[in-house]
Amino acid sequence: MPTVHCSNRDCQAPNDLGDRLCKTCQTPLLKRYLWSVGDWIKAYQPGELLLDRYLLVRPQVLLDTTPALGVDGPEEIPDHILPYQKLLPFRLNVPEVYDYFPSWDEEKDLSVWLLDYGSVPLDETGEPLHDRLLPSLGEMWEQASPLQQLTWLWQMIRLWQPLQRQGVVSSLLEFDWLRVQGPQIFLQQLQLDEHQFYETKYLAGVWEPLLTNAHPAIADFCQTLWQRLKQGKIPHADYLLRVLDTGIQSLAEQYDFSYTVFAQTDGGPSRDHNEDACFPVSETPIEGQQLANTMTLICDGVGGQEGGEIASQWVIDHLPIRIISKIQKQMNEPDQIRSFIQHLKEDIEEVNEQLNRRNDREERVERERMGTTLVMALADFQQFFLANVGDSRCYWLTKDSCKQVTVDDDVASREVRLGLMLYRHAVELPRSGALTQAVGLGPAGQLHPIIQRLIVPTDCLFLLCSDGFCDNNRVEQYWQDDFLPVLQGDRPIAEAVPRLIELANQVNGHDNVSVALMHCQISPSVPTPTQAETAAATGEDETTLEEDFAGDTEFGLKAIAYLDFSQKPVARPKETEPEHAIPQQDPKESLASRPFDTQPPLPPEEIPLNPPLDPPPTMAKQPEPAHRSGGLAAKFLALSKTSQLLIAGGIVIIIAALTVAVLNLGQGNGEQNQPSSSLIDLSVGHG
């Protein structure tokens, strides 16, 4: 009878498949189910054991019966596996390759690779609830909240550019591969693109069953978006992302967001001093919903470095103050978000530079230099900002899932992102956990903090911790026993954090330990009536978005950018300018009506986690024209952009023709009309 071995490396005792705890050490059993890709696997029947390790439990689904062991991995990563490796920073949405079996037939491709999805829903017997490990987007769509629905769309389009760079963007066009893992869209697998000409308009067919069956509160939004996609009037992914961002912002105003933060640190049973530090330092949890009241940090003085505790405390003492001093009251506009992310990066670099200069002044070299890891989180209503350097981590936990968000800055992760090894192979290498960067060890130009922006659509927990807690897969093992009670309201966060530190000291105990929990709770603040319900209450005739906003912009998307989900648009003559639901913004400067330029492709190793949020300077807000009515200038500005370009081009051609004619006439008149020497010199000088 097949068994599953304990994932505790000091135990690894065999257990029955139905057991929840290890019979020997009482560690929660880590049941790692994997999705297989490749035809060779079809030759096996459920119940068979592959390579004396992987149990086939159903078609294409295998269970690793010895999860504490590493894998050998191929000598060279095949081309069709490389995109998974390069996309490691997008681990929230893209699976990781767990193991790979090369083809034993040189003439046929019989290779098989196993994909790791992390935590998957299990039934009471410990087997997967879903045939393909995760539920499909289609079956989860109708029961989701409107905020969750828009967030799923946002996540998909956020993946467009990174997947396009790796030649696998067509994976987003396979509707059956769109799976759901908690609040996240998750791709079943990746496929190599057949060509390089995939456009966002292809999403119209894939998204049709979603956009035409959206929650009533966003039905018009999604219907108009679907029409524009079909018509090819969404120029590129950046444009679509900004439309969705603005829709999410408008919808989020109808929700109440509450964040509770609590952090503690402990020296642990085996260390004589504590090199960790945390923020905020408070005896009771702190509640809030905006950046200044939701910030939390974990710093771990770099192991083996002299003065690690000085470096970690230095960052805690200086970084929060710098960030809080630059926080804006509003964080809705793209330029405000970009500015804030840039400030985060600059503040981390400045604190790094101060530590680096101190190391230089004290003539510290190599392992004498002070350094620290950093993981920091801040929330602003539905927006969650995360920054990390080193191997301190952030996990995102819901009632259905536990996902690691950050990527460690260590040798193992570097080998994966370079496409040299599978992660399960790389972690077995000597010094695989050695850091590739930390705050304070070098100049700011050599530091590359990873900054992410996420959307929070449902109740959840964010765990920030040092490696003293997350080493040896402790989060994956204990998340259901020790984190779900907080989400379910059975354990207050003030009680949960000390219990987690005590747990880490018991099951790990080899290092200092720091834990910070951020509990997010979301509830609708007002009902979200449909247009029909609003019309019935007000006695007004229902007007469609197509009629209400016809001719507003070149792409007709201002309705989406400014849709108020709590009110029905008021019918008005088409020739008058509509009164939008967000009066503090000028309709002329809406996200949907700005010109957008695509970014140049980045090399794979430089893929940022949020490329669309860092647009080129040309995307800055354009000034309002000086004259809004009257005169030729106003009539010219009222024309479409295409008409303006044609007229301008014609004028340039006429001027050029006249110039040539004048020059020819001058040459025909001989020296009487020779240009002045100063003009000749000037032309040469500029040439």
ChimeraX attribute file (.defattr): number of C-alpha atoms within 10 A of each C-alpha:
attribute: neighborCount
match mode: 1-to-1
recipient: residues
	/A:1	5
	/A:2	14
	/A:3	17
	/A:4	26
	/A:5	24
	/A:6	27
	/A:7	26
	/A:8	23
	/A:9	12
	/A:10	9
	/A:11	15
	/A:12	18
	/A:13	17
	/A:14	17
	/A:15	19
	/A:16	14
	/A:17	18
	/A:18	13
	/A:19	15
	/A:20	17
	/A:21	16
	/A:22	22
	/A:23	15
	/A:24	12
	/A:25	13
	/A:26	12
	/A:27	18
	/A:28	21
	/A:29	24
	/A:30	25
	/A:31	26
	/A:32	18
	/A:33	26
	/A:34	27
	/A:35	21
	/A:36	24
	/A:37	18
	/A:38	15
	/A:39	12
	/A:40	14
	/A:41	18
	/A:42	12
	/A:43	6
	/A:44	14
	/A:45	14
	/A:46	14
	/A:47	14
	/A:48	16
	/A:49	18
	/A:50	14
	/A:51	8
	/A:52	10
	/A:53	18
	/A:54	21
	/A:55	23
	/A:56	22
	/A:57	17
	/A:58	16
	/A:59	15
	/A:60	21
	/A:61	22
	/A:62	24
	/A:63	22
	/A:64	22
	/A:65	25
	/A:66	21
	/A:67	21
	/A:68	17
	/A:69	17
	/A:70	15
	/A:71	16
	/A:72	15
	/A:73	19
	/A:74	15
	/A:75	9
	/A:76	10
	/A:77	17
	/A:78	13
	/A:79	10
	/A:80	11
	/A:81	18
	/A:82	19
	/A:83	24
	/A:84	26
	/A:85	26
	/A:86	21
	/A:87	24
	/A:88	21
	/A:89	21
	/A:90	21
	/A:91	19
	/A:92	21
	/A:93	23
	/A:94	24
	/A:95	24
	/A:96	24
	/A:97	25
	/A:98	20
	/A:99	21
	/A:100	21
	/A:101	16
	/A:102	16
	/A:103	14
	/A:104	10
	/A:105	9
	/A:106	8
	/A:107	7
	/A:108	8
	/A:109	13
	/A:110	15
	/A:111	16
	/A:112	17
	/A:113	17
	/A:114	22
	/A:115	23
	/A:116	18
	/A:117	25
	/A:118	19
	/A:119	21
	/A:120	23
	/A:121	17
	/A:122	16
	/A:123	9
	/A:124	10
	/A:125	11
	/A:126	14
	/A:127	17
	/A:128	19
	/A:129	15
	/A:130	13
	/A:131	11
	/A:132	18
	/A:133	23
	/A:134	22
	/A:135	19
	/A:136	21
	/A:137	21
	/A:138	16
	/A:139	11
	/A:140	12
	/A:141	19
	/A:142	14
	/A:143	12
	/A:144	16
	/A:145	16
	/A:146	22
	/A:147	23
	/A:148	19
	/A:149	23
	/A:150	24
	/A:151	23
	/A:152	21
	/A:153	18
	/A:154	22
	/A:155	20
	/A:156	17
	/A:157	23
	/A:158	20
	/A:159	21
	/A:160	23
	/A:161	23
	/A:162	25
	/A:163	23
	/A:164	19
	/A:165	18
	/A:166	17
	/A:167	18
	/A:168	23
	/A:169	22
	/A:170	21
	/A:171	21
	/A:172	22
	/A:173	17
	/A:174	16
	/A:175	17
	/A:176	14
	/A:177	18
	/A:178	21
	/A:179	23
	/A:180	22
	/A:181	25
	/A:182	22
	/A:183	24
	/A:184	21
	/A:185	22
	/A:186	25
	/A:187	24
	/A:188	23
	/A:189	21
	/A:190	22
	/A:191	15
	/A:192	17
	/A:193	16
	/A:194	10
	/A:195	9
	/A:196	12
	/A:197	8
	/A:198	15
	/A:199	17
	/A:200	20
	/A:201	19
	/A:202	15
	/A:203	19
	/A:204	20
	/A:205	14
	/A:206	15
	/A:207	18
	/A:208	17
	/A:209	13
	/A:210	20
	/A:211	23
	/A:212	15
	/A:213	15
	/A:214	23
	/A:215	22
	/A:216	16
	/A:217	21
	/A:218	26
	/A:219	18
	/A:220	23
	/A:221	24
	/A:222	24
	/A:223	20
	/A:224	20
	/A:225	24
	/A:226	22
	/A:227	16
	/A:228	18
	/A:229	22
	/A:230	17
	/A:231	12
	/A:232	16
	/A:233	16
	/A:234	23
	/A:235	18
	/A:236	18
	/A:237	20
	/A:238	23
	/A:239	22
	/A:240	21
	/A:241	20
	/A:242	21
	/A:243	25
	/A:244	24
	/A:245	22
	/A:246	21
	/A:247	25
	/A:248	22
	/A:249	20
	/A:250	20
	/A:251	21
	/A:252	22
	/A:253	17
	/A:254	18
	/A:255	17
	/A:256	15
	/A:257	24
	/A:258	21
	/A:259	26
	/A:260	19
	/A:261	25
	/A:262	28
	/A:263	29
	/A:264	24
	/A:265	24
	/A:266	22
	/A:267	21
	/A:268	22
	/A:269	15
	/A:270	11
	/A:271	13
	/A:272	9
	/A:273	13
	/A:274	19
	/A:275	27
	/A:276	28
	/A:277	33
	/A:278	28
	/A:279	22
	/A:280	22
	/A:281	15
	/A:282	11
	/A:283	10
	/A:284	13
	/A:285	17
	/A:286	18
	/A:287	16
	/A:288	18
	/A:289	19
	/A:290	22
	/A:291	22
	/A:292	20
	/A:293	18
	/A:294	24
	/A:295	25
	/A:296	26
	/A:297	27
	/A:298	32
	/A:299	35
	/A:300	31
	/A:301	27
	/A:302	28
	/A:303	18
	/A:304	12
	/A:305	18
	/A:306	16
	/A:307	18
	/A:308	24
	/A:309	22
	/A:310	17
	/A:311	31
	/A:312	27
	/A:313	19
	/A:314	20
	/A:315	28
	/A:316	21
	/A:317	14
	/A:318	14
	/A:319	19
	/A:320	20
	/A:321	13
	/A:322	17
	/A:323	18
	/A:324	13
	/A:325	9
	/A:326	14
	/A:327	17
	/A:328	13
	/A:329	10
	/A:330	10
	/A:331	19
	/A:332	14
	/A:333	16
	/A:334	18
	/A:335	16
	/A:336	15
	/A:337	18
	/A:338	15
	/A:339	17
	/A:340	18
	/A:341	20
	/A:342	13
	/A:343	16
	/A:344	23
	/A:345	17
	/A:346	16
	/A:347	19
	/A:348	26
	/A:349	22
	/A:350	18
	/A:351	20
	/A:352	27
	/A:353	20
	/A:354	17
	/A:355	25
	/A:356	22
	/A:357	15
	/A:358	15
	/A:359	19
	/A:360	14
	/A:361	9
	/A:362	10
	/A:363	10
	/A:364	15
	/A:365	11
	/A:366	8
	/A:367	14
	/A:368	16
	/A:369	24
	/A:370	29
	/A:371	34
	/A:372	34
	/A:373	28
	/A:374	29
	/A:375	26
	/A:376	24
	/A:377	24
	/A:378	22
	/A:379	27
	/A:380	23
	/A:381	25
	/A:382	24
	/A:383	19
	/A:384	18
	/A:385	19
	/A:386	22
	/A:387	22
	/A:388	28
	/A:389	28
	/A:390	27
	/A:391	28
	/A:392	27
	/A:393	25
	/A:394	26
	/A:395	18
	/A:396	19
	/A:397	23
	/A:398	21
	/A:399	18
	/A:400	15
	/A:401	20
	/A:402	22
	/A:403	22
	/A:404	17
	/A:405	18
	/A:406	27
	/A:407	20
	/A:408	20
	/A:409	23
	/A:410	20
	/A:411	19
	/A:412	26
	/A:413	24
	/A:414	22
	/A:415	18
	/A:416	25
	/A:417	21
	/A:418	13
	/A:419	21
	/A:420	18
	/A:421	23
	/A:422	28
	/A:423	24
	/A:424	19
	/A:425	20
	/A:426	23
	/A:427	20
	/A:428	15
	/A:429	11
	/A:430	10
	/A:431	12
	/A:432	16
	/A:433	17
	/A:434	15
	/A:435	20
	/A:436	16
	/A:437	22
	/A:438	26
	/A:439	33
	/A:440	30
	/A:441	28
	/A:442	20
	/A:443	16
	/A:444	18
	/A:445	9
	/A:446	12
	/A:447	20
	/A:448	17
	/A:449	21
	/A:450	19
	/A:451	21
	/A:452	20
	/A:453	18
	/A:454	16
	/A:455	23
	/A:456	23
	/A:457	27
	/A:458	19
	/A:459	19
	/A:460	25
	/A:461	24
	/A:462	22
	/A:463	22
	/A:464	29
	/A:465	30
	/A:466	29
	/A:467	21
	/A:468	25
	/A:469	28
	/A:470	23
	/A:471	14
	/A:472	16
	/A:473	13
	/A:474	21
	/A:475	21
	/A:476	20
	/A:477	20
	/A:478	17
	/A:479	18
	/A:480	17
	/A:481	10
	/A:482	17
	/A:483	24
	/A:484	20
	/A:485	16
	/A:486	20
	/A:487	20
	/A:488	12
	/A:489	9
	/A:490	9
	/A:491	14
	/A:492	14
	/A:493	24
	/A:494	19
	/A:495	12
	/A:496	17
	/A:497	22
	/A:498	18
	/A:499	13
	/A:500	21
	/A:501	24
	/A:502	17
	/A:503	16
	/A:504	26
	/A:505	21
	/A:506	12
	/A:507	14
	/A:508	20
	/A:509	19
	/A:510	18
	/A:511	24
	/A:512	28
	/A:513	30
	/A:514	33
	/A:515	26
	/A:516	28
	/A:517	26
	/A:518	27
	/A:519	22
	/A:520	24
	/A:521	18
	/A:522	18
	/A:523	12
	/A:524	13
	/A:525	12
	/A:526	11
	/A:527	11
	/A:528	19
	/A:529	16
	/A:530	19
	/A:531	23
	/A:532	15
	/A:533	14
	/A:534	18
	/A:535	18
	/A:536	12
	/A:537	9
	/A:538	10
	/A:539	9
	/A:540	13
	/A:541	14
	/A:542	16
	/A:543	16
	/A:544	16
	/A:545	20
	/A:546	15
	/A:547	12
	/A:548	17
	/A:549	21
	/A:550	15
	/A:551	14
	/A:552	19
	/A:553	17
	/A:554	14
	/A:555	15
	/A:556	21
	/A:557	28
	/A:558	23
	/A:559	27
	/A:560	24
	/A:561	26
	/A:562	24
	/A:563	23
	/A:564	21
	/A:565	25
	/A:566	20
	/A:567	16
	/A:568	23
	/A:569	23
	/A:570	15
	/A:571	16
	/A:572	14
	/A:573	10
	/A:574	13
	/A:575	9
	/A:576	8
	/A:577	11
	/A:578	17
	/A:579	13
	/A:580	18
	/A:581	18
	/A:582	13
	/A:583	9
	/A:584	7
	/A:585	12
	/A:586	11
	/A:587	20
	/A:588	17
	/A:589	14
	/A:590	19
	/A:591	23
	/A:592	26
	/A:593	19
	/A:594	16
	/A:595	13
	/A:596	19
	/A:597	15
	/A:598	15
	/A:599	13
	/A:600	7
	/A:601	13
	/A:602	13
	/A:603	9
	/A:604	16
	/A:605	12
	/A:606	10
	/A:607	17
	/A:608	17
	/A:609	18
	/A:610	17
	/A:611	17
	/A:612	21
	/A:613	19
	/A:614	18
	/A:615	17
	/A:616	13
	/A:617	8
	/A:618	10
	/A:619	15
	/A:620	13
	/A:621	14
	/A:622	11
	/A:623	8
	/A:624	10
	/A:625	11
	/A:626	8
	/A:627	10
	/A:628	12
	/A:629	12
	/A:630	8
	/A:631	9
	/A:632	9
	/A:633	13
	/A:634	14
	/A:635	11
	/A:636	13
	/A:637	15
	/A:638	13
	/A:639	11
	/A:640	11
	/A:641	12
	/A:642	10
	/A:643	13
	/A:644	14
	/A:645	12
	/A:646	11
	/A:647	12
	/A:648	11
	/A:649	11
	/A:650	12
	/A:651	12
	/A:652	11
	/A:653	11
	/A:654	10
	/A:655	11
	/A:656	11
	/A:657	11
	/A:658	11
	/A:659	12
	/A:660	11
	/A:661	11
	/A:662	11
	/A:663	13
	/A:664	11
	/A:665	12
	/A:666	15
	/A:667	13
	/A:668	11
	/A:669	10
	/A:670	9
	/A:671	9
	/A:672	9
	/A:673	12
	/A:674	12
	/A:675	12
	/A:676	9
	/A:677	9
	/A:678	9
	/A:679	10
	/A:680	11
	/A:681	11
	/A:682	11
	/A:683	10
	/A:684	9
	/A:685	8
	/A:686	6
	/A:687	6
